[in-house]
Amino acid sequence: MIPVAFDYVRATSAEHALALLAEHGDDAKLLAGGHSLLPLMKLRLATPGVLIDVGRLTDLAYVRDAGDQIAIGALTRHRDVETSTILAEHVPLLAHAASHVGDPQVRHRGTIGGSLAHGDPASDLPAVILALGGTLVVQGPAGTREIAATDFFEGFLETALAEGELLTEIRVPKVTGAGWSFQKFNRRAQDWAIVGVAAVHDPAGIGTGIGLVNMDSRPVRAHAAEAAVGSGATSADAAALADADLEPPADLNASVEFRRHLAQVLVRRALEQSGVASHT
Amino acid sequence: MEITVTVNGNAATHDIEPRLLLVHYLRDVVGLKGTNVGCDTSSCGACTVHVDGESAKSCTLLAVQADGCAVTTIEGLAATAGVDVAAGEMHPMQEAFREHHGLQCGYCTPGMVMAAVSLLDENPTPTEREVREGIEGNLCRCTGYHNIVKAVLACAGVLDDTPGPISWPTPVAEPSTPTAPASAEVGA
């Protein structure tokens, strides 16, 4: 499968990428690791006229301790998120989830920023960033702005990134020592999750966060289940609300009803593994 | 546009279309047919090569993304690792695949070997489970993986091949809360 012909330009800095975005407008797409975009282009579901390659902006590839938060450069590869000792200590949920993205070859090339900016409800990392209540830092023509993860994912492959903007950094709160769990239900090792759950339980800190994979047209939180845990519900009672107000898709792998069932089972397991009491 | 890629130690410059995939560049421009195209959807891993020393699926990379990089294919694996190819020697991973019969039809083998070498670069003494997880990006429809896993463990020097009755893989102890549910448990 061959993509439709396009022009290729390589950005040499974030500022250069912004200038190229301004020059080429909505005919352009940003290329990071390319492991979400190139498959779509090969299927000709995406046909950008210009690819702006930001894959060599190595100054946007880092994991840094930023006080109460960890700051991760948007061009940080999944492999480097997976093996980060800073994340292993302070946000192990994110490092662990990154180790379940695709397969080793994909993790050598794919980036956290590319995965989030793609906005795919079937991806693992959006659910993790939602559960953690992370923040996305975006540069654009008007300067830098911060977008809460809960406001970032607007629809199927649609995000709050405006035309001409570049995602530069992801910030997640430190949840050192908090309970967490990542549940990925799939049929084969490298598959997308049929349903996935990212949970963090940090009563003394950020509270309880639950992000869901493939349970709506966009990456979502299980707000009702989170609120139930906050009110003292058991893991089972909270998990019964896992799919409340959500509209999961039906496809070859699962019906709507099966996805609702999976979400409830996986959220219960995730909450128990995170340390939410299973009995009152 | 013009790109310069060092393939198996030989730097060359070519004028290519930006949409040319790395695997087609290697096969049709450079002329190295050892890297196979399998699924062409980044699932099967048959096209795995090393880009700057790390495994990557060359069907999901543009050749322009490898501009300035060092790419190693199955043809150059042994020589770039310092093996005396002129004396008829192979890379230790290739030897291990032959010794342990880690292939049948052979179509997945170039990608499987490249993935396995990259795996041992990152984890020189893996467990059997780590090998099985480490090659999750490579599909083999013939072998059932058993001899491939044996070959990788042997190459790493951690294969226990004591003769005796068949030892089935020990079930992995699940954490107190299951993380990989069997389908039968889902209804629980």
Interface residues (C-beta under 8 A of the other chain):
Chain A: M1 I2 P3 V4 A5 F6 D7 Y8 R10 L31 G34 H35 L38 P39 K42 L51 D53 G55 R79 G102 D103 P104 Q105 V106 H108 R109 S181 F182 Q183 F185 A189 Q190 H261 L262 V265 R269 E272 Q273
Chain B: M1 E17 P18 R19 L21 D40 T41 S42 S43 G45 T48 V51 E54 S55 A56 K57 T60 L61 L62 V64 Q65 A115 S118 L119 E122 E133 G134 E136 G137 N138 P175 T177 P178 T179 P181 V186 A188
